């Protein structure tokens, strides 16, 4: 999975919850520009930032061994 795919999942979940980017950034405690970049699959966000956004959206990240 790459940042573009992660960004797409975040954007789709946010929209399904009918939350705008500003609301999500405030709820997750991250900057609006950071959130916009993540949703576009740009940049290299800190893990803490990504986990905060996922948690706010009711999502979690799972790490598995490659098959």
C-alpha positions as CSV (number, residue, x, y, z in Angstrom):
1,X,0.0,0.0,0.0
2,X,1.3,3.4,-0.8
3,X,0.4,7.0,0.2
4,X,-2.0,7.5,-2.7
5,X,-4.0,4.5,-1.7
6,X,-4.0,5.5,2.0
7,X,-5.0,9.1,1.0
8,X,-7.9,7.7,-1.1
9,X,-9.2,5.6,1.8
10,X,-9.0,8.5,4.2
11,X,-10.8,10.8,1.8
12,X,-13.6,8.3,1.0
13,X,-14.1,7.5,4.7
14,X,-14.3,11.3,5.5
15,X,-16.8,11.9,2.8
16,X,-18.9,8.9,3.9
17,X,-19.1,10.4,7.3
18,X,-20.1,13.8,5.8
19,X,-17.2,15.6,7.4
20,X,-15.3,18.3,5.6
21,X,-11.5,18.6,5.6
22,X,-11.4,21.5,8.1
23,X,-13.7,19.6,10.5
24,X,-11.5,16.5,10.3
25,X,-8.3,18.4,10.7
26,X,-9.6,20.0,13.9
27,X,-11.0,16.8,15.3
28,X,-7.8,14.9,14.6
29,X,-5.6,17.8,15.8
30,X,-3.6,18.1,12.6
31,X,-3.1,21.0,10.2
32,X,-5.5,21.5,7.3
33,X,-2.6,21.6,4.8
34,X,-1.2,18.3,6.2
35,X,-4.6,16.6,5.8
36,X,-5.0,17.9,2.3
37,X,-1.6,16.6,1.4
38,X,-2.3,13.2,2.9
39,X,-5.6,12.9,1.0
40,X,-3.7,13.7,-2.2
41,X,-1.1,11.0,-1.4
42,X,1.6,13.7,-1.2
43,X,4.3,14.1,1.4
44,X,5.6,11.9,4.1
45,X,3.5,12.4,7.2
46,X,4.6,11.3,10.7
47,X,3.1,8.0,11.8
48,X,1.5,9.8,14.8
49,X,-0.3,12.2,12.5
50,X,-1.6,9.4,10.3
51,X,-2.7,7.3,13.3
52,X,-4.6,10.3,14.7
53,X,-6.5,10.8,11.5
54,X,-7.3,7.1,11.1
55,X,-8.5,6.9,14.8
56,X,-10.7,10.0,14.3
57,X,-12.3,8.3,11.3
58,X,-12.8,5.0,13.2
59,X,-10.1,3.3,11.1
60,X,-7.0,1.4,12.1
61,X,-3.8,0.3,10.4
62,X,-2.7,-3.3,10.4
63,X,0.8,-4.5,9.6
64,X,1.2,-8.0,8.1
65,X,4.0,-10.1,6.7
66,X,4.2,-10.1,2.9
67,X,3.1,-13.4,1.4
